[in-house]
Amino acid sequence: MNIAILEDEYIHTYRLTENISTILKELNISTYELKTFKKSDSLLNDLFVPSNQNIYFLDLELEGNEQQGLEISKLIRKYDNYASLIFFTSHSELLPLTYRYKVSALDFIAKDSQTLLDDIKEDLKIVLNKRKKIEVKSIILCKILYNVLPVSH
């Protein structure tokens, strides 16, 4: 699992990082990469290889621009159609606007949410289940191919 956080306020980056680390430990996930970015161009220059195991937590307001995170989400989606995008913001009034960008975001989490930990945990489980489904499909495909194709000795 690869996780990137784009957030320009240290306190929110710290809080989100701590919550994610705690949840992954609870879920017995020990192999993951977690990167944090304060500036959008830094993130865009260091995107993960496209995968359904990539998660991008994006603040909406960055560098004084209330919709910067939305613009970044479009660029990420253009590059990585499989990644999960999660908006993490204090601008809950912008929720309807996120749909107009048509980036298929997984979630929109308010920074002051009373259910923050549960919301993040649920999102991480969704992404983990994507991997499990692909692993099961691969196993089934291998079994089908093994049983259908003649094996020469």
MODELLER restraints for C-alpha pairs under 7 A, 6 or more apart:
rsr = mdl.restraints
at = mdl.atoms
rsr.add(forms.Gaussian(group=physical.xy_distance, feature=features.Distance(at['CA:1:A'], at['CA:32:A']), mean=4.78, stdev=0.5))
rsr.add(forms.Gaussian(group=physical.xy_distance, feature=features.Distance(at['CA:1:A'], at['CA:33:A']), mean=6.47, stdev=0.5))
rsr.add(forms.Gaussian(group=physical.xy_distance, feature=features.Distance(at['CA:1:A'], at['CA:53:A']), mean=4.86, stdev=0.5))
rsr.add(forms.Gaussian(group=physical.xy_distance, feature=features.Distance(at['CA:1:A'], at['CA:54:A']), mean=6.09, stdev=0.5))
rsr.add(forms.Gaussian(group=physical.xy_distance, feature=features.Distance(at['CA:2:A'], at['CA:32:A']), mean=5.68, stdev=0.5))
rsr.add(forms.Gaussian(group=physical.xy_distance, feature=features.Distance(at['CA:2:A'], at['CA:33:A']), mean=4.78, stdev=0.5))
rsr.add(forms.Gaussian(group=physical.xy_distance, feature=features.Distance(at['CA:2:A'], at['CA:34:A']), mean=6.13, stdev=0.5))
rsr.add(forms.Gaussian(group=physical.xy_distance, feature=features.Distance(at['CA:2:A'], at['CA:53:A']), mean=6.08, stdev=0.5))
rsr.add(forms.Gaussian(group=physical.xy_distance, feature=features.Distance(at['CA:2:A'], at['CA:54:A']), mean=4.71, stdev=0.5))
rsr.add(forms.Gaussian(group=physical.xy_distance, feature=features.Distance(at['CA:2:A'], at['CA:55:A']), mean=6.13, stdev=0.5))
rsr.add(forms.Gaussian(group=physical.xy_distance, feature=features.Distance(at['CA:3:A'], at['CA:33:A']), mean=6.00, stdev=0.5))
rsr.add(forms.Gaussian(group=physical.xy_distance, feature=features.Distance(at['CA:3:A'], at['CA:34:A']), mean=4.72, stdev=0.5))
rsr.add(forms.Gaussian(group=physical.xy_distance, feature=features.Distance(at['CA:3:A'], at['CA:35:A']), mean=6.28, stdev=0.5))
rsr.add(forms.Gaussian(group=physical.xy_distance, feature=features.Distance(at['CA:3:A'], at['CA:54:A']), mean=5.91, stdev=0.5))
rsr.add(forms.Gaussian(group=physical.xy_distance, feature=features.Distance(at['CA:3:A'], at['CA:55:A']), mean=4.77, stdev=0.5))
rsr.add(forms.Gaussian(group=physical.xy_distance, feature=features.Distance(at['CA:3:A'], at['CA:56:A']), mean=5.91, stdev=0.5))
rsr.add(forms.Gaussian(group=physical.xy_distance, feature=features.Distance(at['CA:4:A'], at['CA:34:A']), mean=5.80, stdev=0.5))
rsr.add(forms.Gaussian(group=physical.xy_distance, feature=features.Distance(at['CA:4:A'], at['CA:35:A']), mean=4.75, stdev=0.5))
rsr.add(forms.Gaussian(group=physical.xy_distance, feature=features.Distance(at['CA:4:A'], at['CA:36:A']), mean=5.68, stdev=0.5))
rsr.add(forms.Gaussian(group=physical.xy_distance, feature=features.Distance(at['CA:4:A'], at['CA:55:A']), mean=6.30, stdev=0.5))
rsr.add(forms.Gaussian(group=physical.xy_distance, feature=features.Distance(at['CA:4:A'], at['CA:56:A']), mean=4.86, stdev=0.5))
rsr.add(forms.Gaussian(group=physical.xy_distance, feature=features.Distance(at['CA:4:A'], at['CA:57:A']), mean=6.17, stdev=0.5))
rsr.add(forms.Gaussian(group=physical.xy_distance, feature=features.Distance(at['CA:5:A'], at['CA:35:A']), mean=6.29, stdev=0.5))
rsr.add(forms.Gaussian(group=physical.xy_distance, feature=features.Distance(at['CA:5:A'], at['CA:36:A']), mean=4.69, stdev=0.5))
rsr.add(forms.Gaussian(group=physical.xy_distance, feature=features.Distance(at['CA:5:A'], at['CA:37:A']), mean=5.98, stdev=0.5))
rsr.add(forms.Gaussian(group=physical.xy_distance, feature=features.Distance(at['CA:5:A'], at['CA:56:A']), mean=5.92, stdev=0.5))
rsr.add(forms.Gaussian(group=physical.xy_distance, feature=features.Distance(at['CA:5:A'], at['CA:57:A']), mean=4.71, stdev=0.5))
rsr.add(forms.Gaussian(group=physical.xy_distance, feature=features.Distance(at['CA:5:A'], at['CA:58:A']), mean=6.16, stdev=0.5))
rsr.add(forms.Gaussian(group=physical.xy_distance, feature=features.Distance(at['CA:6:A'], at['CA:36:A']), mean=6.12, stdev=0.5))
rsr.add(forms.Gaussian(group=physical.xy_distance, feature=features.Distance(at['CA:6:A'], at['CA:37:A']), mean=4.81, stdev=0.5))
rsr.add(forms.Gaussian(group=physical.xy_distance, feature=features.Distance(at['CA:6:A'], at['CA:38:A']), mean=5.85, stdev=0.5))
rsr.add(forms.Gaussian(group=physical.xy_distance, feature=features.Distance(at['CA:6:A'], at['CA:40:A']), mean=6.83, stdev=0.5))
rsr.add(forms.Gaussian(group=physical.xy_distance, feature=features.Distance(at['CA:6:A'], at['CA:57:A']), mean=6.12, stdev=0.5))
rsr.add(forms.Gaussian(group=physical.xy_distance, feature=features.Distance(at['CA:6:A'], at['CA:58:A']), mean=4.94, stdev=0.5))
rsr.add(forms.Gaussian(group=physical.xy_distance, feature=features.Distance(at['CA:6:A'], at['CA:59:A']), mean=6.05, stdev=0.5))
rsr.add(forms.Gaussian(group=physical.xy_distance, feature=features.Distance(at['CA:7:A'], at['CA:13:A']), mean=5.91, stdev=0.5))
rsr.add(forms.Gaussian(group=physical.xy_distance, feature=features.Distance(at['CA:7:A'], at['CA:37:A']), mean=6.30, stdev=0.5))
rsr.add(forms.Gaussian(group=physical.xy_distance, feature=features.Distance(at['CA:7:A'], at['CA:38:A']), mean=5.26, stdev=0.5))
rsr.add(forms.Gaussian(group=physical.xy_distance, feature=features.Distance(at['CA:7:A'], at['CA:58:A']), mean=6.57, stdev=0.5))
rsr.add(forms.Gaussian(group=physical.xy_distance, feature=features.Distance(at['CA:7:A'], at['CA:59:A']), mean=5.34, stdev=0.5))
rsr.add(forms.Gaussian(group=physical.xy_distance, feature=features.Distance(at['CA:8:A'], at['CA:38:A']), mean=4.37, stdev=0.5))
rsr.add(forms.Gaussian(group=physical.xy_distance, feature=features.Distance(at['CA:8:A'], at['CA:39:A']), mean=6.65, stdev=0.5))
rsr.add(forms.Gaussian(group=physical.xy_distance, feature=features.Distance(at['CA:8:A'], at['CA:62:A']), mean=6.18, stdev=0.5))
rsr.add(forms.Gaussian(group=physical.xy_distance, feature=features.Distance(at['CA:19:A'], at['CA:117:A']), mean=6.58, stdev=0.5))
rsr.add(forms.Gaussian(group=physical.xy_distance, feature=features.Distance(at['CA:23:A'], at['CA:121:A']), mean=6.13, stdev=0.5))
rsr.add(forms.Gaussian(group=physical.xy_distance, feature=features.Distance(at['CA:37:A'], at['CA:43:A']), mean=5.93, stdev=0.5))
rsr.add(forms.Gaussian(group=physical.xy_distance, feature=features.Distance(at['CA:50:A'], at['CA:80:A']), mean=4.78, stdev=0.5))
rsr.add(forms.Gaussian(group=physical.xy_distance, feature=features.Distance(at['CA:50:A'], at['CA:82:A']), mean=6.50, stdev=0.5))
rsr.add(forms.Gaussian(group=physical.xy_distance, feature=features.Distance(at['CA:50:A'], at['CA:83:A']), mean=6.84, stdev=0.5))
rsr.add(forms.Gaussian(group=physical.xy_distance, feature=features.Distance(at['CA:51:A'], at['CA:82:A']), mean=5.41, stdev=0.5))
rsr.add(forms.Gaussian(group=physical.xy_distance, feature=features.Distance(at['CA:51:A'], at['CA:83:A']), mean=5.91, stdev=0.5))
rsr.add(forms.Gaussian(group=physical.xy_distance, feature=features.Distance(at['CA:52:A'], at['CA:82:A']), mean=4.56, stdev=0.5))
rsr.add(forms.Gaussian(group=physical.xy_distance, feature=features.Distance(at['CA:52:A'], at['CA:83:A']), mean=5.01, stdev=0.5))
rsr.add(forms.Gaussian(group=physical.xy_distance, feature=features.Distance(at['CA:52:A'], at['CA:130:A']), mean=6.93, stdev=0.5))
rsr.add(forms.Gaussian(group=physical.xy_distance, feature=features.Distance(at['CA:53:A'], at['CA:83:A']), mean=6.57, stdev=0.5))
rsr.add(forms.Gaussian(group=physical.xy_distance, feature=features.Distance(at['CA:53:A'], at['CA:127:A']), mean=6.29, stdev=0.5))
rsr.add(forms.Gaussian(group=physical.xy_distance, feature=features.Distance(at['CA:53:A'], at['CA:131:A']), mean=6.91, stdev=0.5))
rsr.add(forms.Gaussian(group=physical.xy_distance, feature=features.Distance(at['CA:54:A'], at['CA:83:A']), mean=4.80, stdev=0.5))
rsr.add(forms.Gaussian(group=physical.xy_distance, feature=features.Distance(at['CA:54:A'], at['CA:84:A']), mean=6.16, stdev=0.5))
rsr.add(forms.Gaussian(group=physical.xy_distance, feature=features.Distance(at['CA:55:A'], at['CA:83:A']), mean=5.76, stdev=0.5))
rsr.add(forms.Gaussian(group=physical.xy_distance, feature=features.Distance(at['CA:55:A'], at['CA:84:A']), mean=4.72, stdev=0.5))
rsr.add(forms.Gaussian(group=physical.xy_distance, feature=features.Distance(at['CA:55:A'], at['CA:85:A']), mean=5.92, stdev=0.5))
rsr.add(forms.Gaussian(group=physical.xy_distance, feature=features.Distance(at['CA:56:A'], at['CA:84:A']), mean=6.27, stdev=0.5))
rsr.add(forms.Gaussian(group=physical.xy_distance, feature=features.Distance(at['CA:56:A'], at['CA:85:A']), mean=4.95, stdev=0.5))
rsr.add(forms.Gaussian(group=physical.xy_distance, feature=features.Distance(at['CA:56:A'], at['CA:86:A']), mean=6.06, stdev=0.5))
rsr.add(forms.Gaussian(group=physical.xy_distance, feature=features.Distance(at['CA:57:A'], at['CA:85:A']), mean=6.21, stdev=0.5))
rsr.add(forms.Gaussian(group=physical.xy_distance, feature=features.Distance(at['CA:57:A'], at['CA:86:A']), mean=4.78, stdev=0.5))
rsr.add(forms.Gaussian(group=physical.xy_distance, feature=features.Distance(at['CA:57:A'], at['CA:87:A']), mean=5.77, stdev=0.5))
rsr.add(forms.Gaussian(group=physical.xy_distance, feature=features.Distance(at['CA:57:A'], at['CA:88:A']), mean=6.18, stdev=0.5))
rsr.add(forms.Gaussian(group=physical.xy_distance, feature=features.Distance(at['CA:58:A'], at['CA:69:A']), mean=5.74, stdev=0.5))
rsr.add(forms.Gaussian(group=physical.xy_distance, feature=features.Distance(at['CA:58:A'], at['CA:86:A']), mean=6.12, stdev=0.5))
rsr.add(forms.Gaussian(group=physical.xy_distance, feature=features.Distance(at['CA:58:A'], at['CA:87:A']), mean=4.83, stdev=0.5))
rsr.add(forms.Gaussian(group=physical.xy_distance, feature=features.Distance(at['CA:58:A'], at['CA:88:A']), mean=5.62, stdev=0.5))
rsr.add(forms.Gaussian(group=physical.xy_distance, feature=features.Distance(at['CA:59:A'], at['CA:69:A']), mean=5.55, stdev=0.5))
rsr.add(forms.Gaussian(group=physical.xy_distance, feature=features.Distance(at['CA:59:A'], at['CA:87:A']), mean=5.84, stdev=0.5))
rsr.add(forms.Gaussian(group=physical.xy_distance, feature=features.Distance(at['CA:59:A'], at['CA:88:A']), mean=4.91, stdev=0.5))
rsr.add(forms.Gaussian(group=physical.xy_distance, feature=features.Distance(at['CA:59:A'], at['CA:89:A']), mean=5.10, stdev=0.5))
rsr.add(forms.Gaussian(group=physical.xy_distance, feature=features.Distance(at['CA:60:A'], at['CA:66:A']), mean=6.04, stdev=0.5))
rsr.add(forms.Gaussian(group=physical.xy_distance, feature=features.Distance(at['CA:60:A'], at['CA:67:A']), mean=5.41, stdev=0.5))
rsr.add(forms.Gaussian(group=physical.xy_distance, feature=features.Distance(at['CA:60:A'], at['CA:68:A']), mean=5.86, stdev=0.5))
rsr.add(forms.Gaussian(group=physical.xy_distance, feature=features.Distance(at['CA:60:A'], at['CA:69:A']), mean=4.03, stdev=0.5))
rsr.add(forms.Gaussian(group=physical.xy_distance, feature=features.Distance(at['CA:60:A'], at['CA:70:A']), mean=6.10, stdev=0.5))
rsr.add(forms.Gaussian(group=physical.xy_distance, feature=features.Distance(at['CA:60:A'], at['CA:87:A']), mean=6.67, stdev=0.5))
rsr.add(forms.Gaussian(group=physical.xy_distance, feature=features.Distance(at['CA:60:A'], at['CA:89:A']), mean=5.78, stdev=0.5))
rsr.add(forms.Gaussian(group=physical.xy_distance, feature=features.Distance(at['CA:61:A'], at['CA:67:A']), mean=5.63, stdev=0.5))
rsr.add(forms.Gaussian(group=physical.xy_distance, feature=features.Distance(at['CA:61:A'], at['CA:68:A']), mean=5.78, stdev=0.5))
rsr.add(forms.Gaussian(group=physical.xy_distance, feature=features.Distance(at['CA:61:A'], at['CA:69:A']), mean=6.17, stdev=0.5))
rsr.add(forms.Gaussian(group=physical.xy_distance, feature=features.Distance(at['CA:62:A'], at['CA:68:A']), mean=5.61, stdev=0.5))
rsr.add(forms.Gaussian(group=physical.xy_distance, feature=features.Distance(at['CA:62:A'], at['CA:69:A']), mean=6.63, stdev=0.5))
rsr.add(forms.Gaussian(group=physical.xy_distance, feature=features.Distance(at['CA:70:A'], at['CA:98:A']), mean=6.86, stdev=0.5))
rsr.add(forms.Gaussian(group=physical.xy_distance, feature=features.Distance(at['CA:73:A'], at['CA:103:A']), mean=6.69, stdev=0.5))
rsr.add(forms.Gaussian(group=physical.xy_distance, feature=features.Distance(at['CA:74:A'], at['CA:103:A']), mean=6.12, stdev=0.5))
rsr.add(forms.Gaussian(group=physical.xy_distance, feature=features.Distance(at['CA:77:A'], at['CA:103:A']), mean=6.19, stdev=0.5))
rsr.add(forms.Gaussian(group=physical.xy_distance, feature=features.Distance(at['CA:84:A'], at['CA:105:A']), mean=6.50, stdev=0.5))
rsr.add(forms.Gaussian(group=physical.xy_distance, feature=features.Distance(at['CA:84:A'], at['CA:106:A']), mean=5.78, stdev=0.5))
rsr.add(forms.Gaussian(group=physical.xy_distance, feature=features.Distance(at['CA:85:A'], at['CA:105:A']), mean=4.73, stdev=0.5))
rsr.add(forms.Gaussian(group=physical.xy_distance, feature=features.Distance(at['CA:85:A'], at['CA:106:A']), mean=5.55, stdev=0.5))
rsr.add(forms.Gaussian(group=physical.xy_distance, feature=features.Distance(at['CA:86:A'], at['CA:105:A']), mean=5.82, stdev=0.5))
rsr.add(forms.Gaussian(group=physical.xy_distance, feature=features.Distance(at['CA:86:A'], at['CA:106:A']), mean=5.57, stdev=0.5))
rsr.add(forms.Gaussian(group=physical.xy_distance, feature=features.Distance(at['CA:86:A'], at['CA:107:A']), mean=4.82, stdev=0.5))
rsr.add(forms.Gaussian(group=physical.xy_distance, feature=features.Distance(at['CA:86:A'], at['CA:108:A']), mean=5.78, stdev=0.5))
rsr.add(forms.Gaussian(group=physical.xy_distance, feature=features.Distance(at['CA:87:A'], at['CA:107:A']), mean=6.26, stdev=0.5))
rsr.add(forms.Gaussian(group=physical.xy_distance, feature=features.Distance(at['CA:87:A'], at['CA:108:A']), mean=4.63, stdev=0.5))
rsr.add(forms.Gaussian(group=physical.xy_distance, feature=features.Distance(at['CA:87:A'], at['CA:109:A']), mean=6.02, stdev=0.5))
rsr.add(forms.Gaussian(group=physical.xy_distance, feature=features.Distance(at['CA:88:A'], at['CA:108:A']), mean=6.09, stdev=0.5))
rsr.add(forms.Gaussian(group=physical.xy_distance, feature=features.Distance(at['CA:88:A'], at['CA:109:A']), mean=4.86, stdev=0.5))
rsr.add(forms.Gaussian(group=physical.xy_distance, feature=features.Distance(at['CA:88:A'], at['CA:110:A']), mean=5.86, stdev=0.5))
rsr.add(forms.Gaussian(group=physical.xy_distance, feature=features.Distance(at['CA:88:A'], at['CA:111:A']), mean=6.16, stdev=0.5))
rsr.add(forms.Gaussian(group=physical.xy_distance, feature=features.Distance(at['CA:89:A'], at['CA:109:A']), mean=6.47, stdev=0.5))
rsr.add(forms.Gaussian(group=physical.xy_distance, feature=features.Distance(at['CA:89:A'], at['CA:110:A']), mean=5.14, stdev=0.5))
rsr.add(forms.Gaussian(group=physical.xy_distance, feature=features.Distance(at['CA:89:A'], at['CA:111:A']), mean=5.34, stdev=0.5))
rsr.add(forms.Gaussian(group=physical.xy_distance, feature=features.Distance(at['CA:90:A'], at['CA:110:A']), mean=5.49, stdev=0.5))
rsr.add(forms.Gaussian(group=physical.xy_distance, feature=features.Distance(at['CA:90:A'], at['CA:111:A']), mean=5.26, stdev=0.5))
rsr.add(forms.Gaussian(group=physical.xy_distance, feature=features.Distance(at['CA:90:A'], at['CA:112:A']), mean=6.91, stdev=0.5))
rsr.add(forms.Gaussian(group=physical.xy_distance, feature=features.Distance(at['CA:92:A'], at['CA:110:A']), mean=6.03, stdev=0.5))
